[in-house]
Structure formats: structure tokens, C-alpha cells
């Protein structure tokens, strides 16, 4: 770790200068940095030139002096963790300049006790018999074996983070939903973290100490992604990424990624790309100073545009182009709508929280074959089918994109044309997942979005789907009665007749203007 001669040279110089002195040593035994600090601390320089991986150590060990006879400090352990150092050693510098005890610590793999590091018993430098090369190889090997014991195929391995300031907010349910979003996006979730604070940290959201623990946890588990259950600013993403040396994304980015993977129609792809660009534009930054050089050259009329300005201008141009394409698609949709109106068929639009079973219900009612999957946002492109009732009444029933709590503003703006289809509906069929413990919060989230779209005046019939997942039928009946809803399972045709009866009656009351349905 450190020879007696080197330890003595460090402590003598440290006493002579009355400052801490530190060395960052490579695994070949070369001094990469010599650091002269103050009497109380040293400041480690940027280590950009050295390996940066969430899976491996930095390949450097820190040896530095302490002048007050203290052991390892919180700063020492924080540097060990955040910089992913091989090992840290604090040498006591005696009043006579001779080395005292050497205090050592190193990181440890994931363990049931939740330990992040091990502090070894202090010894004098001459008593250190640690074969450092063999030790660090064995330690990294143990990290790798623990990580491989967790079978993972996904490239993105995430820890989910939420910082909660509201003591009454259901943080666990919110993170459970974020986990489902990540799974839908192909991200493997390794762990979750909730920190309760009086106020969000403006730079990191989370407390710096907790963030340090999170970095070590990620190294232990081989996680390479932090997903925050918040909407982060560009400055926050940059600060978090710089501090952790990990990829950092927020909830909105996860949702946008799902939409990008699930959009199949031309219109859907345009809408998703538009939402992504609108999200990206205010967050566009350049950390590389080389990309900020002036693009103008000799003979130019001015200094020219920076690379960042060029990128922003290109994004704005692309957004304008996509918006014009959507306007053309909206005109075509208007023509189809007018033709449909001439046929005089009432329109029923299915709305609801994502993964409530809307597409499954459409298939059950119309014998269609719309794609369904037990994942969030399985359906993005609207689907329509003709619905025939037992008394020969007919209607057009349309499946729409699912809603979600705090639906990103960019998605609402991009899908405005699709959501405007709901304005033409005569009846809204609000499908609710009865088996979800947070179903009432989901009802409130959907109704908030409907209010934002000025659709609260539309005749609406609530449907509690997935009734087969509830064992307490009395509680389900009470819930349905409280919301004037129909309880059913879209997978069980025997439960559909009460819905058909309620729908047909509502059509006659709202569309035909009758007080009673036709006999």
C-alpha cells in the first residue's frame, strides 16, 4: 500500500509545510498526482483522464497525511465512494515529522448488512503487509461475481429515486408506477429510494449525503442509470450526472421513450417526435467546450453561431415542419369525421388510465383484434370499430391513448389533434382498473386531464374493469355504486350485458333525445 520510506517522506514534508499532502497512485505504483492541501484538508483534482465506469474502480489509491492525529474522516470516505477509488489511506504525521498509524478503508460489494465500505484496523506503515495488487484484483473479482449473480439482460439497469416533501403523498405507489413505466421501456429496475425532505434541493433534488450513498449502491449493484420520479431541469440533470458519473433521466423521458417505441402509424410517429423535440429544446446544453467554438469563419459578417445555437435552430425548424404535417393530417381527419357524421352514428370514446384494459374492452364489445398487452401504453394509435346493440342500435366506439398522472406537457401538446377527437364524442366510456389499489387516484388523474380538455360536460359512464382480480365482491359493488359505475371483466363475456344495457340507454337519452329507450 505504502512503503516506510514514502510514508516518512510524506509526513516530514507535511509537518514542514504545516499542510496535508496527498498522493494518487496508479496500480503500477506511479504517482499520478501530488496534492498540497491546507492544514485541514486536501482537494482532489479532476480525474477525467482515468477510467470512468459504473462497474469498475478508478484504478487509483489515495494516500494522504493528517496533522491532528485523527483517523479517516467523512471527507475521506466520501472521496473513496464518489471517486470509486481503489483504497484510501490516512497517515498520521507526528509532531516530530515521523509517520504514526495508517488508517485504511475500501469499498465492499452488495451485502445484507447494507455496508458501503470496510475500515481496516490501523497499523504502522512498516507493519502493512497487504499485497495490494492481489488484494484489489480479488476485490474487483468479488464485485463482479456478486453482480453476475443477478441475471439481467437489459442494457439499462436503474435505481429509481423520489424526493418527497408532502407527508400525505403516496410515494410508494408513485414509484411502483415508475417501475412499471421502466419495465415497459425495457429498463431493469434494481432498487428504489425515497427521501423525505422539508424542501427539494435546488441543485440535486436529493440530499448530497444520500446521493453519495446512492453512488456506492449503484457500484455495488452494477446499476448504470438513475431515474427520478420528477421532471428535472437541464441544470439538475447536468449537476446529477457530473456528481454521480452516471446517466440520469426523469419520468418524462421514460414516458417519451415508451411512446417512441410503441408508435406505429405515421401520425403517431410525428406526434412522438414532436413531443421529444419540444422536451429537448429547453434542455439542450453543451458541456464540451470544443462544441461551443464559433462556427463563423473568415469573411463572415459576424462571429457566427455557436454549435449550440445551430442545434437549437435546427430543432425549431424541425418542430415547425412536424407541426405543418400534423395540420395536414388533421384536415384529413376532419374530412373523415364529416363523412362519419353524415351516417348519423353516435360516437363513444373510451378513455381511462393507461393499462386499465381499454383495448381489451373494445375487442370484447366489437369482436375486434386490437393489439393488447399487460403493459403501460400498449396502445398509442386510436382504433375505431362499429358496435351493435341487442336492439339494433349502432354506434362507433373508439379506443384512445391512455392517460397517466402528470402527463408530460409536451405529449399533451403533440397529441392535441388526437385528443381533440374526444370533442366529437357523444359519450365517454371511462374505464378504470378495479384491481389497482390506487384506482381512485387514477380516476382523479383522468378527470383532471378531461377537465383540461374541457370535456367534463360530456355524458360519461364509468366502468370498473378487471373485476375478476378482486376477491371482495361486496367492496367492488360498493365502489361501483359510489361512482354510479358498471363492474365487469373484459375477459368474461358474461359480465358485459349490464354495460351494453347502460350504454344503449345513455345513447337514447343523449343522442336521440328520448326519455326512455325504444322497446
Secondary structure as UniProt FT lines:
FT   HELIX           4..17
FT   STRAND          21..26
FT   TURN            27..28
FT   STRAND          31..36
FT   TURN            48..49
FT   TURN            54..55
FT   STRAND          60..66
FT   HELIX           74..82
FT   TURN            83..84
FT   STRAND          87..93
FT   TURN            95..96
FT   STRAND          99..107
FT   TURN            112..113
FT   STRAND          117..119
FT   STRAND          123..124
FT   HELIX           125..127
FT   HELIX           132..148
FT   STRAND          157..164
FT   TURN            167..168
FT   HELIX           171..184
FT   TURN            185..186
FT   STRAND          188..196
FT   TURN            202..204
FT   HELIX           208..221
FT   STRAND          225..228
FT   HELIX           234..244
FT   STRAND          247..250
FT   HELIX           251..262
FT   HELIX           266..281
FT   TURN            282..283
FT   HELIX           289..292
FT   TURN            298..299
FT   HELIX           307..343
FT   STRAND          346..353
FT   TURN            354..355
FT   HELIX           358..366
FT   TURN            376..377
FT   STRAND          383..388
FT   TURN            390..391
FT   STRAND          394..399
FT   TURN            405..406
FT   HELIX           409..414
FT   HELIX           416..419
FT   HELIX           420..424
FT   STRAND          427..433
FT   TURN            434..435
FT   TURN            437..438
FT   HELIX           439..452
FT   TURN            453..454
FT   TURN            456..457
FT   STRAND          459..465
FT   HELIX           467..469
FT   HELIX           473..482
FT   TURN            483..484
FT   STRAND          486..487
FT   TURN            490..491
FT   HELIX           493..495
FT   HELIX           497..507
FT   HELIX           508..512
//
